[in-house]
Amino acid sequence: MLQGGVVRVQGDEFWHMTKVLRLRANDRVELFNGKGSLIQGLIQSVDRSGLDFVALEDPKLVLPQNTQWHVFAGFGTLKGGRADWLVEKCTELGASSLTPLLTERSPTISENRVDRLQRVNMAAAKQCQRLHEMIMNPPVKVDGLLALVAQSKLAFLATAEATPLVSALTSSGWESSGLIVVGPEGDFTEKEVSDLMEAGAISVGLGPHRLRVETATVALLATLMLWSDSQKACHS
């Protein structure tokens, strides 16, 4: 959509803009499509079924960040909103993608739940003004992950009593993308850990305490995002 173009906003976005944000005609807003395109404009009119947004300038294209971290976590069995929290924080921290990992101890995740988590993802992206949406991938089994680990130059596997993450980072070269792998409640089986490490995953520890799935995922992702930023500054 170019400057002067008008788009009709309806459904959930219309409800959020008018009922939650209480926006009205002539209010200035920004629209983004989750692919890096950002448009400045204003609300031209509002009626019962939707609103009309008019662009005040041509869209801007914002390039994605240089470092791409792809998260694979066994969160299919998490209860009580814990999976929602994990998805929300991965979105806020800047993960490029999040994939439910199906393991022997977390073998399923319902399709309805994946749809809900996608809605959580989009809501978090709007809240933190993230222009490039985090991709929610379909679930993958550990066997299906092994080839991706083998192809990746950096793949970190969270395991108990492994080399501390910060120590492992001091001996790792900087790469523009990598994988983060976190097991389910009850952890991976010995065979799953062995298979992942044989494929090339680097086993890393996250401190002396046993962490929940969502805590371990966020701790690992946050540390790697900060490390990536510092390495990017050194290489620029």
Summary of the structure (lengths in Angstrom):
residues: 236
radius of gyration: 20.4
end to end distance: 33.9
largest distance: 60.7
contacts: 720
relative contact order: 0.15
helix: 37%
strand: 28%
